[in-house]
Amino acid sequence: MPDTPESDDIFTLPALECGAPKSGFPETEILPQAAYQIVHDELLLDGVSRMNLATFCTTWVENHARRLMDESIDKNIVDKDEYPQTAELESRCVRMLADLWNSPDPTATRGTSTTGSSEAAMLGGLAAKFRWRKRGGRGLPNFVCGPVQVCWEKFARYFDVEIRQIPLRGDRLTMHPDDIAAHCDENTIMVVPTFGQTFTGLFEDVAGISRALDDLQARTGLDIPIHVDAASGGFLAPFTAPDLVWDFRLARVKSINASGHKTGLAPLGVGWAIWREAADLPDELIFNVDYLGGNMATFNLNFSRPGGQVVTSYYEFIRLGRVGYTRTQSATYSVAQRLAAGIEKLGPFELVHDGEPLRGIAAVSWRLGGDQTYNLYDLSDRLRTRGWLVAAYPLPADRQDETIMRVLVRHGFSYDMADLLLADMGRALAQLDKHPPSSSLSREESGGFTHSATPRVSTPEIQRRRAERMHTGKPGTQDG
């Protein structure tokens, strides 16, 4: 152990007389309070999470949930024999969500917790691929979607599935039902509507897409299922737009993924994948683990992972119930609508999504109208000086020349915080008008996380290599 310090002042300790280790593995040990101070001080450079209006994730956690997280810090959820009650709480959550999303048999269908909605989405995609193979599918499978979160591009890349992303056209910002048929064929394993689009916050029309697939089946015989990516909307619409049909009330919807650590109100690190009926998750994807002298089915891409997020999810479900979730989620929409009205009054903006519960998630998105001497990246940069992280980014392909801005209104973002943001936006706009930038910022210069990513090897290049392999008959991985 290190020597006892001569002084009890933390900043006189030898460990703080030099910079923190940054490359090679440290040789010697230091006192825990010194190590804590170093790490604590470095984290001061992070943004304030509750002022990060670009993130979908939970940034406000109540004390009882924090206590349960602390009490569960050593529980490995995959070890169901050692932690059977944590496993039981997970099973209860699955049944509750199957009921919330109107499964025909919520007590018997299959579902699982995951590390987040991305893993849950990939499990839904894998189940669709296996069902397609079981029906006799051959060749390269594909799925059809609109503008999607990057996890779907990763699913296509990692599991050798073609992604058919419908380009935006005209004034459309989402995938529309009349877009579907032209992109589907006998190798289409699923259509993936996004129920709470990453870019704008808008819902895609799941019921309309289902009807379009019904028409396609009537004309061609193609029976194509739907997987709903409800990463954000899955914990909103059941409470704030209960008559909006998007879930298992549609027979064509076979699986749903959602994020517990977004609008589910759980701490970071939990998502959910739920199937309409048990038969919709192929047995080939299931493994059994020991559980109370018997066994329990598991189907995840990860193995060891913490159980606290599932424990706190169950806590939130039983604490709030339908009434509490309705009140909580309605409050976030009210704040979003107040913010939207204020943004519209500021002048130079055109709203894309105004926080209307029937149209999308609790978010506000807008574009810059008219001829201005600045752009939205400049505004985003000015807001950063006050600690606000507000994302500005281009729309997806075929409308990539248009830039929008988006605020995600989460539990914990209050009316007062919305008013503070509006006041800071007004000051920023006045400053940009008074001192217009000589050269506006680009997306790269402004920074900010926009939930998109650029693959090192482009999708067209992957497709070219795949076509070349098929032509030559040579086996190989996607990236050659």
C-alpha positions as CSV (number, residue, x, y, z in Angstrom):
1,M,0.0,0.0,0.0
2,P,1.2,3.6,-0.5
3,D,2.6,5.4,2.5
4,T,0.3,7.3,4.8
5,P,0.3,10.9,3.7
6,E,1.8,13.6,6.0
7,S,-1.0,16.0,5.1
8,D,-4.7,15.3,5.0
9,D,-5.1,17.8,2.1
10,I,-6.0,15.8,-1.0
11,F,-4.1,18.1,-3.3
12,T,-0.8,17.8,-1.5
13,L,-0.7,14.0,-2.0
14,P,2.2,12.8,-4.3
15,A,-0.2,11.2,-6.7
16,L,-1.6,14.6,-7.6
17,E,1.8,16.2,-8.2
18,C,1.8,14.9,-11.8
19,G,-0.8,14.3,-14.5
20,A,-3.0,11.3,-14.6
21,P,-1.7,8.2,-16.4
22,K,-2.8,8.2,-20.0
23,S,-1.0,5.5,-21.9
24,G,1.1,2.7,-20.3
25,F,-0.4,0.7,-17.5
26,P,0.5,2.3,-14.2
27,E,3.3,0.7,-12.2
28,T,2.5,1.7,-8.6
29,E,-0.7,2.1,-6.6
30,I,-2.1,5.3,-5.1
31,L,-4.5,6.0,-2.3
32,P,-8.2,5.5,-3.3
33,Q,-9.1,9.1,-2.4
34,A,-6.4,10.4,-4.7
35,A,-7.5,8.1,-7.6
36,Y,-11.1,9.2,-7.0
37,Q,-10.2,12.9,-7.1
38,I,-8.3,12.5,-10.4
39,V,-11.1,10.7,-12.1
40,H,-13.8,13.0,-10.5
41,D,-12.0,16.1,-11.8
42,E,-11.5,14.7,-15.3
43,L,-15.2,14.1,-15.5
44,L,-15.9,17.8,-14.9
45,L,-15.1,18.2,-18.6
46,D,-18.2,16.2,-19.5
47,G,-21.4,18.1,-20.3
48,V,-24.3,18.2,-17.8
49,S,-26.4,15.2,-18.8
50,R,-29.7,16.9,-18.1
51,M,-28.8,19.8,-20.5
52,N,-27.9,17.3,-23.2
53,L,-31.0,17.6,-25.3
54,A,-29.6,15.5,-28.1
55,T,-29.8,12.2,-26.1
56,F,-32.8,9.9,-26.0
57,C,-31.5,8.3,-22.8
58,T,-32.6,8.7,-19.2
59,T,-30.7,11.5,-17.4
60,W,-32.9,11.8,-14.3
61,V,-33.1,8.9,-11.9
62,E,-35.0,9.0,-8.6
63,N,-33.3,8.0,-5.4
64,H,-35.1,4.7,-4.8
65,A,-34.1,3.5,-8.3
66,R,-30.5,4.6,-7.5
67,R,-30.6,2.5,-4.3
68,L,-31.8,-0.5,-6.1
69,M,-29.1,-0.1,-8.7
70,D,-26.5,0.1,-5.9
71,E,-28.0,-3.0,-4.2
72,S,-27.9,-4.9,-7.5
73,I,-24.4,-3.9,-8.6
74,D,-23.0,-7.4,-8.1
75,K,-25.9,-9.3,-9.8
76,N,-25.1,-11.0,-13.1
77,I,-28.5,-11.3,-14.8
78,V,-27.3,-14.3,-16.9
79,D,-26.7,-16.3,-13.8
80,K,-30.3,-17.2,-13.3
81,D,-29.6,-20.1,-10.9
82,E,-27.7,-17.8,-8.5
83,Y,-30.0,-14.8,-8.8
84,P,-33.4,-16.5,-9.4
85,Q,-35.5,-13.6,-8.2
86,T,-33.8,-11.1,-10.6
87,A,-34.6,-13.6,-13.3
88,E,-38.2,-13.7,-12.1
89,L,-38.4,-9.9,-12.2
90,E,-37.2,-10.0,-15.8
91,S,-39.9,-12.6,-16.7
92,R,-42.6,-10.4,-15.0
93,C,-41.4,-7.4,-17.0
94,V,-41.6,-9.4,-20.2
95,R,-45.2,-10.4,-19.5
96,M,-46.1,-6.8,-18.5
97,L,-44.7,-5.4,-21.8
98,A,-46.4,-8.1,-23.8
99,D,-49.7,-7.0,-22.1
100,L,-48.9,-3.3,-22.7
101,W,-48.3,-3.9,-26.4
102,N,-51.4,-6.1,-26.8
103,S,-49.9,-9.6,-27.4
104,P,-52.7,-12.2,-28.0
105,D,-51.2,-14.3,-25.1
106,P,-49.0,-12.1,-22.9
107,T,-48.4,-14.8,-20.3
108,A,-47.0,-17.3,-22.8
109,T,-45.2,-15.3,-25.4
110,R,-41.4,-14.9,-25.5
111,G,-39.3,-11.9,-24.7
112,T,-36.1,-10.8,-23.1
113,S,-34.2,-7.9,-21.7
114,T,-31.2,-6.7,-23.5
115,T,-28.4,-4.2,-23.1
116,G,-30.4,-1.7,-25.1
117,S,-32.8,-1.3,-28.0
118,S,-30.0,-1.9,-30.5
119,E,-29.5,-5.5,-29.3
120,A,-33.2,-6.0,-29.1
121,A,-33.6,-4.8,-32.7
122,M,-31.0,-7.2,-33.9
123,L,-32.7,-10.1,-32.1
124,G,-35.9,-9.2,-33.8
125,G,-34.1,-9.1,-37.2
126,L,-32.4,-12.5,-36.5
127,A,-35.7,-14.1,-35.6
128,A,-37.2,-12.8,-38.9
129,K,-34.2,-14.2,-40.8
130,F,-34.6,-17.6,-39.2
131,R,-38.3,-17.7,-39.9
132,W,-37.7,-16.8,-43.5
133,R,-35.1,-19.6,-43.9
134,K,-37.5,-22.0,-42.2
135,R,-40.1,-21.1,-44.8
136,G,-37.6,-22.1,-47.5
137,G,-36.0,-18.7,-48.2
138,R,-32.9,-18.9,-50.3
139,G,-30.3,-16.4,-51.4
140,L,-29.6,-13.1,-49.8
141,P,-32.3,-11.9,-47.4
142,N,-33.3,-8.3,-47.3
143,F,-35.4,-6.0,-45.1
144,V,-37.1,-2.8,-46.0
145,C,-37.1,0.4,-43.9
146,G,-37.1,4.2,-44.1
147,P,-34.5,6.4,-42.3
148,V,-33.3,4.3,-39.5
149,Q,-30.9,4.4,-36.5
150,V,-27.4,3.1,-37.3
151,C,-28.1,-0.2,-35.4
152,W,-30.0,-1.4,-38.5
153,E,-27.1,-0.7,-40.8
154,K,-25.0,-2.7,-38.4
155,F,-27.5,-5.6,-38.3
156,A,-27.4,-5.7,-42.1
157,R,-23.6,-5.7,-42.1
158,Y,-23.0,-8.1,-39.3
159,F,-25.6,-10.7,-40.2
160,D,-25.3,-10.6,-44.0
161,V,-28.7,-9.1,-44.8
162,E,-29.4,-6.5,-47.5
163,I,-30.8,-3.2,-46.2
164,R,-33.3,-1.6,-48.6
165,Q,-33.6,1.8,-47.3
166,I,-36.4,3.7,-49.0
167,P,-35.1,7.2,-50.0
168,L,-37.0,10.3,-49.0
169,R,-38.8,12.0,-51.8
170,G,-40.7,15.2,-52.2
171,D,-41.6,16.7,-48.8
172,R,-41.7,13.3,-47.1
173,L,-39.7,12.8,-43.9
174,T,-40.7,9.2,-43.2
175,M,-41.3,5.9,-45.0
176,H,-44.9,5.9,-46.3
177,P,-47.2,2.9,-47.0
178,D,-47.2,3.5,-50.8
179,D,-43.4,3.2,-50.8
180,I,-43.4,-0.4,-49.6
181,A,-44.4,-2.7,-52.5
182,A,-41.7,-1.6,-54.9
183,H,-39.0,-2.6,-52.5
184,C,-40.3,-6.0,-51.4
185,D,-39.7,-9.4,-53.0
186,E,-39.6,-13.1,-52.0
187,N,-36.3,-12.5,-50.1
188,T,-37.8,-9.7,-47.9
189,I,-37.7,-11.0,-44.3
190,M,-39.4,-8.0,-42.7
191,V,-40.4,-4.4,-43.1
192,V,-39.2,-2.2,-40.2
193,P,-41.2,0.9,-39.4
194,T,-39.6,3.3,-36.9
195,F,-42.0,4.3,-34.2
196,G,-40.2,7.5,-33.1
197,Q,-37.8,8.4,-35.9
198,T,-34.2,9.3,-34.8
199,F,-34.0,12.3,-37.1
200,T,-37.3,14.1,-36.6
201,G,-39.1,12.3,-33.7
202,L,-42.0,11.4,-36.0
203,F,-43.9,8.1,-36.0
204,E,-44.1,6.1,-39.2
205,D,-47.5,4.8,-40.1
206,V,-47.3,1.2,-38.9
207,A,-51.0,0.4,-39.5
208,G,-50.8,1.9,-43.0
209,I,-47.7,-0.1,-43.7
210,S,-49.5,-3.2,-42.5
211,R,-52.4,-2.6,-44.8
212,A,-50.0,-2.0,-47.7
213,L,-48.4,-5.4,-47.0
214,D,-51.9,-7.0,-46.9
215,D,-52.6,-5.6,-50.4
216,L,-49.2,-6.9,-51.5
217,Q,-50.0,-10.4,-50.2
218,A,-53.4,-10.3,-51.9
219,R,-51.7,-9.5,-55.3
220,T,-48.5,-11.6,-55.1
221,G,-48.9,-14.1,-52.3
222,L,-45.9,-12.6,-50.4
223,D,-46.5,-12.7,-46.7
224,I,-44.0,-10.3,-45.2
225,P,-44.0,-9.6,-41.4
226,I,-43.4,-6.4,-39.6
227,H,-40.8,-5.7,-36.9
228,V,-41.5,-2.4,-35.1
229,D,-38.5,-0.4,-33.9
230,A,-40.3,1.3,-31.0
231,A,-37.0,2.3,-29.3
232,S,-38.6,5.5,-28.0
233,G,-42.3,5.3,-28.9
234,G,-43.0,2.0,-27.3
235,F,-43.1,3.5,-23.8
236,L,-45.0,6.6,-24.9
237,A,-47.9,5.8,-27.2
238,P,-49.6,3.2,-24.9
239,F,-50.1,6.0,-22.4
240,T,-50.4,9.2,-24.4
241,A,-52.0,7.9,-27.6
242,P,-53.7,4.6,-26.7
243,D,-56.0,4.5,-29.7
244,L,-53.0,4.7,-32.1
245,V,-52.7,1.2,-33.5
246,W,-49.0,0.2,-34.1
247,D,-48.4,-2.9,-31.9
248,F,-49.5,-6.5,-31.7
249,R,-53.1,-5.4,-32.4
250,L,-51.8,-5.7,-36.0
251,A,-51.5,-9.4,-36.8
252,R,-48.6,-8.7,-39.1
253,V,-46.5,-7.2,-36.3
254,K,-44.4,-10.2,-35.1
255,S,-41.9,-8.4,-32.8
256,I,-41.2,-5.1,-31.1
257,N,-38.0,-3.7,-29.7
258,A,-38.0,-0.8,-27.2
259,S,-35.5,0.9,-25.0
260,G,-36.1,0.8,-21.3
261,H,-33.4,3.4,-20.7
262,K,-35.1,6.0,-23.0
263,T,-38.8,6.7,-22.3
264,G,-39.0,3.6,-20.2
265,L,-37.4,5.7,-17.4
266,A,-34.8,3.0,-16.4
267,P,-31.2,3.8,-15.9
268,L,-28.8,3.3,-18.8
269,G,-28.3,-0.2,-20.0
270,V,-31.6,-2.0,-20.7
271,G,-33.7,-2.7,-23.7
272,W,-36.6,-5.1,-24.5
273,A,-37.4,-7.5,-27.3
274,I,-41.0,-9.0,-27.3
275,W,-42.5,-11.3,-29.8
276,R,-46.2,-11.5,-30.6
277,E,-46.5,-15.2,-29.9
278,A,-44.0,-17.8,-28.7
279,A,-43.8,-19.4,-32.2
280,D,-42.5,-16.1,-33.7
281,L,-39.2,-16.6,-32.0
282,P,-37.6,-19.7,-33.6
283,D,-36.3,-22.3,-31.3
284,E,-33.0,-22.3,-33.1
285,L,-32.2,-19.0,-31.4
286,I,-32.9,-20.3,-27.9
287,F,-30.4,-21.6,-25.3
288,N,-31.2,-23.0,-21.9
289,V,-29.5,-22.2,-18.6
290,D,-29.8,-23.7,-15.2
291,Y,-32.6,-22.2,-13.1
292,L,-33.8,-23.5,-9.7
293,G,-33.0,-27.1,-10.5
294,G,-34.5,-26.8,-13.9
295,N,-33.7,-24.6,-16.9
296,M,-34.7,-21.2,-18.4
297,A,-34.6,-20.1,-22.0
298,T,-32.2,-17.3,-22.9
299,F,-31.7,-15.6,-26.3
300,N,-29.3,-12.7,-26.3
301,L,-26.2,-11.5,-28.1
302,N,-24.5,-10.7,-24.9
303,F,-23.8,-13.0,-22.0
304,S,-22.7,-11.5,-18.6
305,R,-24.4,-8.2,-17.9
306,P,-25.7,-6.3,-14.9
307,G,-29.1,-7.0,-13.5
308,G,-29.8,-3.6,-11.8
309,Q,-31.4,-2.1,-14.9
310,V,-34.0,-4.8,-15.1
311,V,-34.6,-4.6,-11.3
312,T,-35.2,-0.8,-11.6
313,S,-37.4,-1.4,-14.7
314,Y,-39.7,-3.6,-12.6
315,Y,-39.6,-1.0,-9.8
316,E,-40.8,1.7,-12.3
317,F,-43.5,-0.5,-13.7
318,I,-45.0,-1.3,-10.3
319,R,-44.5,2.1,-8.8
320,L,-46.1,4.1,-11.7
321,G,-48.4,1.6,-13.4
322,R,-50.5,2.8,-16.3
323,V,-51.9,5.8,-14.4
324,G,-48.4,7.0,-13.3
325,Y,-46.8,6.4,-16.7
326,T,-49.7,8.3,-18.4
327,R,-49.2,11.3,-16.1
328,T,-45.4,11.3,-16.4
329,Q,-45.3,10.9,-20.2
330,S,-48.1,13.4,-20.7
331,A,-46.1,15.9,-18.7
332,T,-43.1,15.5,-21.1
333,Y,-45.4,16.1,-24.1
334,S,-46.8,19.3,-22.4
335,V,-43.3,20.6,-22.0
336,A,-42.5,19.7,-25.6
337,Q,-45.5,21.6,-26.9
338,R,-44.7,24.6,-24.8
339,L,-41.1,24.6,-26.2
340,A,-42.4,24.2,-29.8
341,A,-44.7,27.2,-29.4
342,G,-41.8,29.3,-28.0
343,I,-39.5,28.2,-30.8
344,E,-42.1,29.1,-33.4
345,K,-42.5,32.6,-31.8
346,L,-38.7,33.2,-32.0
347,G,-39.2,33.9,-35.7
348,P,-36.9,32.3,-38.2
349,F,-37.9,28.6,-37.7
350,E,-40.3,26.2,-39.4
351,L,-41.4,23.4,-37.1
352,V,-41.1,19.8,-38.4
353,H,-42.4,18.1,-35.2
354,D,-44.2,20.0,-32.5
355,G,-44.5,17.4,-29.8
356,E,-48.0,16.2,-30.8
357,P,-48.5,12.7,-29.2
358,L,-50.3,11.3,-32.3
359,R,-47.5,12.3,-34.6
360,G,-44.4,11.4,-32.7
361,I,-42.4,11.2,-29.5
362,A,-42.0,14.0,-27.0
363,A,-39.6,16.0,-29.1
364,V,-39.4,19.2,-31.1
365,S,-37.6,19.5,-34.4
366,W,-37.3,22.4,-36.8
367,R,-35.5,23.9,-39.8
368,L,-34.3,27.4,-40.4
369,G,-36.6,29.5,-42.6
370,G,-35.8,32.3,-45.0
371,D,-32.3,33.7,-45.8
372,Q,-30.3,34.1,-42.7
373,T,-26.7,35.1,-42.1
374,Y,-26.1,32.0,-40.0
375,N,-27.0,28.4,-40.0
376,L,-28.3,25.9,-37.4
377,Y,-24.7,24.7,-36.6
378,D,-23.9,28.3,-35.6
379,L,-26.9,28.4,-33.3
380,S,-26.0,25.0,-31.8
381,D,-22.5,26.3,-31.1
382,R,-23.8,29.4,-29.4
383,L,-26.1,27.3,-27.2
384,R,-23.1,25.2,-26.1
385,T,-21.6,28.3,-24.4
386,R,-24.5,28.1,-22.0
387,G,-24.2,24.4,-21.5
388,W,-27.0,23.2,-23.8
389,L,-26.3,20.4,-26.2
390,V,-28.9,20.7,-29.0
391,A,-28.2,18.5,-32.1
392,A,-28.1,20.0,-35.6
393,Y,-27.6,17.7,-38.5
394,P,-28.6,17.0,-42.1
395,L,-31.6,14.9,-43.0
396,P,-31.0,11.4,-44.5
397,A,-30.1,10.6,-48.1
398,D,-31.9,12.4,-50.9
399,R,-32.7,15.3,-48.5
400,Q,-29.2,15.6,-47.1
401,D,-28.8,19.2,-48.1
402,E,-31.5,20.2,-45.5
403,T,-30.4,20.8,-42.0
404,I,-32.7,20.5,-39.0
405,M,-32.4,20.9,-35.2
406,R,-34.0,18.7,-32.6
407,V,-34.7,18.8,-28.8
408,L,-35.6,15.6,-27.0
409,V,-37.9,16.3,-24.0
410,R,-37.3,13.7,-21.4
411,H,-38.6,13.1,-17.9
412,G,-36.8,15.7,-15.8
413,F,-36.8,18.4,-18.4
414,S,-39.2,20.9,-16.7
415,Y,-41.2,23.9,-17.9
416,D,-38.6,26.1,-16.2
417,M,-35.8,24.5,-18.1
418,A,-37.7,24.9,-21.3
419,D,-38.1,28.6,-20.5
420,L,-34.4,28.9,-19.8
421,L,-33.6,27.3,-23.1
422,L,-35.9,29.6,-25.0
423,A,-34.3,32.6,-23.3
424,D,-30.9,31.4,-24.3
425,M,-32.0,30.7,-27.8
426,G,-33.4,34.3,-28.1
427,R,-30.0,35.7,-26.8
428,A,-28.1,33.5,-29.2
429,L,-30.2,34.6,-32.2
430,A,-29.8,38.3,-31.3
431,Q,-26.0,37.8,-31.0
432,L,-25.9,36.0,-34.4
433,D,-27.9,38.8,-36.0
434,K,-25.7,41.5,-34.5
435,H,-22.4,39.7,-35.2
436,P,-23.0,37.4,-38.1
437,P,-20.3,34.9,-38.6
438,S,-17.9,35.6,-41.5
439,S,-18.0,31.9,-42.2
440,S,-20.7,29.6,-40.9
441,L,-19.7,26.3,-39.1
442,S,-20.0,23.0,-40.8
443,R,-21.5,19.9,-39.2
444,E,-18.0,18.5,-38.5
445,E,-16.9,21.8,-36.9
446,S,-20.0,22.2,-34.7
447,G,-19.7,18.6,-33.3
448,G,-22.6,17.0,-31.4
449,F,-23.8,13.4,-31.4
450,T,-26.5,12.7,-34.0
451,H,-27.0,9.0,-33.6
452,S,-25.5,8.3,-37.0
453,A,-22.2,6.8,-38.1
454,T,-20.2,6.4,-41.2
455,P,-19.0,2.8,-42.0
456,R,-15.3,2.5,-42.8
457,V,-16.3,0.4,-45.8
458,S,-19.3,1.9,-47.6
459,T,-22.5,0.0,-48.3
460,P,-22.1,0.3,-52.1
461,E,-18.6,-1.2,-51.8
462,I,-20.0,-4.1,-49.7
463,Q,-22.7,-4.7,-52.4
464,R,-20.0,-4.6,-55.1
465,R,-17.9,-7.2,-53.3
466,R,-20.9,-9.4,-52.7
467,A,-21.9,-9.3,-56.4
468,E,-18.3,-10.1,-57.3
469,R,-18.3,-13.1,-55.0
470,M,-21.6,-14.3,-56.3
471,H,-20.3,-14.0,-59.9
472,T,-17.0,-15.8,-59.2
473,G,-18.6,-18.3,-56.8
474,K,-15.9,-17.6,-54.2
475,P,-17.0,-17.7,-50.5
476,G,-16.0,-14.9,-48.2
477,T,-17.1,-12.4,-45.6
478,Q,-18.9,-9.2,-46.5
479,D,-15.9,-7.0,-46.4
480,G,-13.9,-9.3,-48.5
